[in-house]
Amino acid sequence: MWLRNVFFITVCLFGFLVGNAIELNRYNVSATISLKVPGKDAVSYPLALHEVGGSGLDYNLVSSKEIPVTLSQKVEKVSGNIRLTLSVLALEDIYFNFGELVTTESKHDDCLFYMPGFWYRKNLRSPKKAPSFHSSDSWIVREDRLSTPLTSIFDEKSNRLYSVIRIDGFESDAIASGNKGEVMLSGKTSVGYTGFKNLEGKASLSFGYPYKEAPYTYIRKLTLAPPVTAYQYLKKGDGMKLVWEIRERSAEDFADCVKSLWEYSYDVYKPLPVDESYTDDRMKEVLSNFFVESFVGDKNVKYYSGVELNTATCDKTGMAEVGFVGRTLLNAFNALEYGESMRRDDLITNARSVFDSYLAYGFSKKGFFNEVIDFKRNSINSVHSIRRQSEGVYAVLYYLNYERKHGRRHMEWEMKIRHMLDMFVKLQKKNGRFPRKFKDNFSAVDKSGGSTASATLPLVMGYKYFNDINYLEAAKRSVNYLEKEVISRSDYFSSTLDANCEDKEASLYASTAAYYLALVTEGEERRHYADLAKKSAYFALSWYYTWDVPFAEGQMLGEVGLKTRGWGNVSAENNHIDVFVFDFADVLRWLSKEYNEPRFSEFADVMNTSMRQLLPYEGHMCDIAKVGFYPEVVQHTNWDYGKNGKGHYNDIFAPGWVVASLWELLTPGRAEKFLESE
């Protein structure tokens, strides 16, 4: 039953695997090679497998028709997994695409699917115009879309998970002749494809080389395009090897599936810290130029212009944003703290003017932040978001705590923040949820609870700063909501404000929220919050790259030597990498100690080093116009916002949040010092 139809191997050939984790007789495997002659449509050839030498380990893959290529496959047992090594030898000059399909006994309708950093469950939180089950129940994608080139099927009824991972070296990529239909590559690529398919009601793992995408390719935000199949050139007499590993395990639920597969991925790729010479002090010195050159001081509200900038100029824009992609108040606190430590009066003066001006002019009639002020259009966004409001309060509480420790009190600011926290408590629903967007009169514009975790942080901080138990109780209610509706369901969605889909920030914020509560509680309660932080951390980690994506010659990111390991993909809608980390490296280090899990702290070190690579300074500007304006939209795969594509940036970026995120990465232990201080 294992290799019926196209491949046929009797079970006895695999007797050496009996009793191990994988039962090979559960699968049906098929393979195809597609050959293309330039100017003509490709022709596909099904392949049968013929045993070589009676070993049950080596096989030739043979077409019923004569083809100008030989293929052989070696089957090995490695740590209870099946490792497949495919050898390809060209008998003539060829363009080829090879594919393999492993069909399980699981019903497709009983399964959830996982492609790290891109696909979770069925991606049903995503709209129809993004990859999801709304458009198709079968998807294959190019490997560089994924934080690990892996696909998994999880059968909810049998609690079995099946996965396939590519474990070759990834050394190069090539420019394609197009981005739809049959395309030929200009050189050698290391990028293959992976995914899942509904094959007559059964769930199947699909993988091959070089890349192909179907039923659509995802070329930019909410834009599905026709499928694409790439063809790799092999010269007569040349050959290559490709390696995949198939794994089967049991899992308690989808969360356990993600945990198991992240650990497995980490152990397979063993990502090491990037060898960078930038010290924390050097990083902050360079990044501090953003505080200087982005500062806008000629408006009633002073701010750092960090939203909607052009990479070619980094000229200031008229957008002042409290949180999310602007983070002007957190940047002000960072500039103040750094300015005083370095005795830089320019940074101190500007930072204080930001806080003073927001205190005077930065609030709505009700007392919420005017979170987005557009001076260019002379407008203030009347719709609030719990995320931006929370990030603003978070920044001000750091400012107030810092000032108080230095013998300076700002009573009017304290009254404003207490009033905001009291309004948070009023805004919170009985089940602990916060609406994602709302108006000044507390009416919900977006009832989704996806951003709830962002409110937990300032509530816990407010409890600590003001010694008000009401804020702690509200924080606990918020995490209770997260536990019931998000964490226990493995359904992390729409924490980001510019998309409605599965995203990294939902799990990252959930883990950080539980971590904050663990820092201010004791005993069993503390352990419970720690467990929640750990559980959601695996989902956050799953968005971060364990491997280095290859780039083609001429693609800027490849030319500057970018290593993608440690960078995080963004969401199912926004398929690029960035440096969103903030507190998360601290969360990982804390969890590593709590649970004696070295992978967490080791990977935090990978993040810490890797996210320094694109620091723009004289002689190393990385296609950014100004020193310290760290890039945001780093396009590592065939996807863009409409500009430049793989290996480059989008032309519009928001360095405001990027600088703030890196600054927190470079300031370890900040939350613990705030919450554990007397």
N, C-alpha and C positions, 0 to 999 in steps of 0.2 A: 504494500500500500504506500510505501514511502515515496518511490519515484515512479509512479505510474505515468502512462502516456509518453511524454517526451524523453524523460530519463527513466531508465529501469535498472534498479540495483536490488538484488535480494537482500533481505534483512540480515542474513548471515554474514554478509560482507562487513557489517558494522558491529559484529559481535563484541568487539573490544570496547564498545561504548555502553554495553548493557549495564544497567545499574547506576549509571552516571546521570547528571542532571538533565541531559538531553536524550529524548527518545526519538531517534531519527525516523522510525516508522510512522510517526504522526504527520509527516509532511509530504506534499506533492511539489516537486521542483521542476521547473522548465527553464530553458534558455534559448536565446535568439541572438543572431548577429545580423546587423543591417549594414549593407555595403552600398556606397554611393560613388557613382562615376560623375565627375563634374559636368554639369549641364543636363543631367538626367535625374529622374526620380530614383531614390534609393530602393533597394530590393532587400526584403527580410528573409532570413533562412532559419527555420527551426533547427535546433541541434539535438542530436541523440548522444548519449554518453556510453562509451565503450570502455570496459575495464582493460587495463594494461598490466600484464604480468601476473595476474591472479592475486595481487596483494590486497585488493579492496581499498587501495589508497590512491592510485593514479588512474586517470581516465582521459581518453580523448573525446573531444566534443566534435561530433561529425554531422555534416549536413547530408541530406539525401541527394543533393546536387553538388557538382564540383565547384569549390570556391577557392580563391587565391590566398588562403590563409589557413594556418593550422592552429588549433586551440587545444590546450590540455589543462586539466584541473587536478590539483592535489588536495586530498581531504585529510585533515589532521585533527587529533584531539588535543586541545590546549586548555588546561584548567577546567575541563568539563564542557568546553564549548567547541563548536565545529569551526575550524578555520579552513577557508577555501582560498587556495592560491591559483589564480588563473594565469596561464602563460599564453601569449599571443605572438605568432611569428608570421610575418608577411612573406608570401611567395611571389607576390608582385607588388607594385606600388598600389596602396589601397587607402580609402577613407572608410572608417568603420565606426559603428556604435554597437556595443555589446550590452545585453540585458539579461537579468536572471530574476526569477519569480519563485518565492518560497511560500506555498499555500499551507496554512494551518488547518486544523479541524474546527476552529472556532467560527461561530457564526458572526458575520460582519456586524450585524445589528446588535450583538451582545458586547461589542468591543469599544474601547476608547483608544485614542492614538496619540502618540507623542513624538514630536521632532523638536529637539531642544532649541529654545530661543525662537520658535516660530509656530509650533502647533501643539495645543494642549486640549486633550479630550476630543472634541469635535469642532473646536473653534467657533462654537455657536454664539459666543459673545460678539464676534466680529460681524460686520455687515456683509451683504451679498457681494459687494464689489471688492472684498478682500478674500484671501484664501479661507475657505470654510466649508462646512457641510451644506450651507445654504446653496452653494453652487455645484458641488459634486461630493460624492462619498469616496472618491479615489483621487489621490494626489501624489505626484512625484515632483521633486524639486532638486535644483543643483545643490551640491553639498555645502558650498560656501554661504548659503543662507542660514546655516545651522551652527549653533555654538559648539556642537559636536556632530560630526557627520554620521548620524545614527537615526534610525527609526525603530519605534517599538509599538507593538500591539498589546493591549491589556484586555484580557477577557474577564469581564466583571462577574460572570457566572462561575467560571472555573478557577478564577484567581490565578491564571497563568499569564505570564508576560513573555513575549517573544521579541527579540531585537536583532538587528543587523547593524554592524559598525564597520566603517572603512578604516583600515589600520596601516595604509601605505605611508610613505613619506610624501609630503605635499610641497613640491619644489617650484612649480611654475604654473602660469596660466597663459592663455593666448587670446588675442583679439579675434572675434568671430566675424564672419562676413555679413551677419544680420542678427536680428533678435527674435525672429519667428520662422516657422517652417524648418526646412532642412538647411543647416548652416555649416560651412566648412571653417576650420580653425586655421589661423595664420601660423601657428607653431604648436608646440607641445603644451597641453594642459595637464594638470594633476587633478582637476575637478571632475568628479563623477556625479551620480545622482542617487537619490534614495527616496523612499516613500512607501505608501501602502495602497492596496487595490482591493476592491470588492470583486472577487472572482466567483461568479455563480453563487453568491451568498456566503462564501467563505472569505475570511480575512487573510490577506497575503502581504508579505514583505517584498517590495520591488527595489532592485538596485542594479547599477551598471556603470558603464564608462564609455565615452565621456558623458558630460551632462546632457540631460534632457528634462523638460518640464511639461507636465500635462495634468489636467485638461487645459490649463492656462499657464502662462508665465506671468509673474507679478512684477511689472516694470516700474510703477511708481504708486504713490498713495492713492488707494481706491481705484486702481486701473489694472484690470485683468486683460491680458493680451493673448493672442493665439499661441498654441503650444510651440515649443522649439525642440529640435533634436540636433545636437552638435556631432560633427564627424571629425575624428582624429586621423591625421595622415600618418601612415607608416610606409617607409621606403622599403623596397624589396630587400629582404635579408635582415631587416631590423625587427626587433621584438621588444616586448615589455611584459611586466608582471603586475598583477593587481591582486590585492588581498582584502578579503572581508571575513568577519567573524560573526557567526550566528549563535545566539544564546537563548536559553529558555530557563526560567525560574518561576517560583511561585511568589506572589505578592499579596499582602493583606488587602490593599486597596490602591487607588491611583496614586495617592501620596507615597505609599511604600514603593510603588513602581518607579516614581521619579527619584526618590532617595536612592534606591538600589542602582539605578542607571547612572545617576550623577557620580556615585562612588566608583562604579565600574568605568565610566568615561574618564574620570580623573586618574584612575589606576592604569588605564590603557595609555593615555597620552602623557601622563606624568609632567604636567606643565611646570617649568622652572621659572624663577624670577628673571626678568629681563635685565641684562647687564647694562645699566644706565649710570652715568656718573653724576647725575643731577642730585645733589643733596637737598634735604628739606629747605635749608636756608637759601640755596640757590634758586629753587623753585619759587619760593615766596618772593624773593627779590625780583625775579622776572615778572611774575604774575602781578606784583604790586603796581606795575606800570599801567595795568588796566584801571586801577583806582584813580590814577592821575589823568590819563587821556580820555577816559569815558565820562568823567565828571561833568555834569551840567549844573551850573550855578546861577543862571540868569532867569530862572523861573521861580514862581512862588514856592513850588515844591522842588527841592534839589534832589538829584538822583544820579545814578550811574547808568549811562546809556548802554544797555547790554542786550537789547531786543531788536530784531529785524535789521541787523547790520549787514553790510556787504563785505565779503572776505577781501575783495580787491582794494577797498579803501578804509574799512572800519570806521567810516564817518558816523558821527552821532546822529541818532534819530530822535523823534519827539515822543518816544514811548517810555513812560515811567511805570514800572511794574514791581509790586511789592514782593511777590513770590513767584513760584513756577519757573518760567524761563528768565525772569528779570532778576529776582532775588536782591533787590537794591538795598533792603534793610540789613540782610545778612552780610552783604558786601560792605556796608557802612560799619557794622560791628567789627568785621575782620580788618578793615582799614584802620579803625581806631586802635584796636588792640596791637596791631603790627606797628602802626605809626608811633605809639607810645614806647613800645619796646625798642624801636630803632631811632627814636628821637627825631621823627620826621614830622615837622609842624604842618607841612602841606596836607599830608594824609589825615592828621588829627583835625585840622580846621574843616576840611571838606566833609569828613565823616560826621562831625558834630552838627554841621549845617544840615545834613540830610535828616538826622533825627529831629532837630529843632523845627525844620520846615514841615516834616510830616506831622509832628505834634500840633502845629498851628493850622495846617491846611490839608492834611492827608486823611481826613475822616469824613464819612457820610453823616447825614443828619442823625441817624440812629446811633452812630458810633462805631460802625464797621470801617475797615480801611477802604479808601478809594483805591482799589487794588490795581486798576489799570487806568492811567491818565494819559490821554493822547493829546499832547500839546499841538501836534501838527494839524489835527482836525478839531482842536478845541473841544474835546469831549471827555467825559468820564463814564466808564462802563458802569451802568446801574445794576448789573447782575453780579452778585458776589459768588465766590466759590469757597467752599470750606477748606480747600487745599491752600489757596493763596492767603486767605485770612489766617490760617493756622501757621503757615510759614512766616508770615509777618509777626505774629505774636511770639513765635519761637525765637526769632531774631532779636526782638525787643527785650525779651526776658534774659537772653544772654547779655545784652547791653546793660540792663538794669543790675544784674548780678555782678557784672564786672565793675560797674561804677560804685555799687555799694561796698564791694570789697576794698575799693580805693577811697572810701570815705566820702563818696558823693551820692546824694539821693536825688531822685527826680520824681517828686510826689505827683505832679500832674500826669506824667507818663504812667506811674503806678496806678492811678485812678482810671486812666483810659484802658489799661490792660485788664484790670479787675473787671471793669464794665464789659469788656469784650468777652472775657472768660465766662462771666455771668450770662451773657447772651448766648454763648456756646451751649451752656447748660439748658437754657430755654429752647434753643433750636433743636437740641437732641431729641430724637423720638424715644418712645418707651422701650423699644427693643435695643436701644443703644446706637442706632444708625444716625448718621448725619446726611442731609441731602447734599448732593454734589454741587448743585448751584441753587441759589435762592436770592430773594430780593430783600431790600431794606426792611420790609414789613414782615419778614420771616416766611413769606410764602415761597414754596418750592418751585423752582423752574426745572430742575432735574432731580427727581426723587431717588435716583440711584445711590446706593450706599458704597459705591466703589472707592470713594475718597475718605471714608470714615477714619481709617488708620492715621491719616495726616493730623487729625484733631487730637489724637491720643497724646502726642508728644508735648504740645504746649499745655495741655491739661495736667499732665504729670509734673511738668516744670512749674506750672502755676501753683500746684499743690505744695511743691517744695519751697517756692519763693515766698508765697503768701501764707503758708501753713493753713490752707483752707481745705478741709476734708471733702467738701462738696466737689471740688475739682478732681480729687482722686477717685471718688465714687463715679463721676461721669466718665473718667478714663477707663475704669473697670467695666462700666456698661458698654463702652465702645469696643473693648476687646472681647467682651462676651458676645457682642454681635458678630465680630470678626470670626470668633471661634465657631459659632453656629452656622453662619451663612457663607463664610469664605474659606476658612482654614479646613474645617471638617469636610467640606465639599470639594476641596482642591479646585476652587473656582475663583481664581484671582483675576480681577477685571477692572478696567476703566478707572484706574487711579489717576492716570494722565488726563489732562483737560483737552487735548487736541485730537482725541480718538475715542472710539467706543469699541473696545476689544480686549482680548487677553493681553496683559502687559507686564513687564518686569517690575515696574514701580509699585504695583499693587502688592506683590509678594514681598518686595523689599520693605515697603512701609509697614506691612503687617508684622514682619519679623522684628523690625525696629520698635514698633509700638509695644509688642509683648516684652521685648528687652527692657524698655523704659520702666514698665511696671515691675518686672523682676528686680530691678535695681532698688525699688522703694518698698518692696514687700519682703516677708520672711517665711521660713518654714515651707509647708506644703503649698501654700499660695505662691510663693516665689518659684518653687519647682514647677508648678503648673504653667506659669507664664514662661519660664525658661523652655519647657517642652514645646509650647506653642511657637516661641521664637525659633527653635530648632526646626520644627516641622515646616514652617513657612520659609525658612532660610534655604532649604533645598530647592524650593521652587525659584527663589531669587537667584541662587547659584546656577540653576539650569540655563539662565539667560546669558551667562558669561562664558566667553570662549575658552575652551581647554586646548585649542590648537591654533596654529598660525596659518591663516588663509593665504594662498599664493596670489601674486599679482603678475600681470603681464608687463613686458618691457614697455616703458613709456608711461605707465600709470604711476602718478606721483607718489602714492603711498608705498608702492613697491620700491621705487627708486630711492626713497629716504629710509627704507629698511624697516617699515612698520611691522611689528609682531602683534598679531591680534589677540594672542592669549591674554586673558585678564580683562579684556574690554567686554562690555555688555551690549547685546542686541536690545532693541527698544520695545517693540510690540508687534503684534500680528499685522497691524496696519503700516507701521513705520519701520521698514526693514533695513536699518543702518545701525552702526555701533557708536557708542558714546562713552563718556566717563562718569555717568551718573552713579555715585557711590555714597556720598555724604557720610552718614554714620555706619554704613554697612560693614566696612572693614573692621571697625571696633566691635560690632555685633559678632562677627565671625571669630575674632580673637577671644572674646569673652566666652562664646559657646565652646571654643576649642578647649579652654580650661575647664569649663563646667562639665563637659562630657568626655574629656580626654580623647578628643578627635583631632589629631594633628593635621588632617586634610584642610580643616577650616583655616587655621592660622597660616598654613603653607600657601593656600590659595589667596589669602589676604595679602601676603607678600608678593604674589604674582601680580595682583591688581595694583598694589602700591608702586611697583616698579614699572609695570607696563604702561600705566596711564600717564607717565611722565614723558613719553617718547616724542610727542608732537609739540613740545614747548617751543613757542616762537621767540627767538632772540636773534640779535644781529649775527648774520652768517648761518643761521638755521631757522629761517622764517617759515618754512613748510607751507608756502603759498598763502600766508596770512600777512596783511598789510602792516600790522602794528605789533610791537613787542608785547608779549603777555596776554594777547587776545586769543586765548586757547580755542582751537576749532571745536565745533559741535557736531555737525552732521558728517560723520566719517563714513563714506560709502564704500563698503567692503565687498559688495556683491552686485549683481546686475539689477539694481534698483536705484531710483533717485527721486527727488522732488520735482524733477523737470530739468535739472541742470547737471551736466558733467558725467554722472554715472560712476561705475566701479573704479576705484583707485583714486578718486578725487573727492572734494567736498561739494555740497550744494553751495550756490553763490550767496545765499542768505543764511545767517546764523545768529545764535543767541549766546554770546560768550558770558553773559551775566550769570546764568546758573552754573556754567561750566567752571568758571573761576571759583565760585562759591563751593562747588562740590569738591574740587581739588584741594581747596584750602582746608576743608574739614578732614579730608584724607591725610593732609599734612599736619593736622593738629590732633593726634590720637588722644583718646581718653577724655574728650571734652564733655560728653554727656555724663560719664561716670563721675567726673570731678564736680559737676553741677549738682547731680542728684544725691551723691553720697557725702557731700560736705555738710557740716553742721551749721 
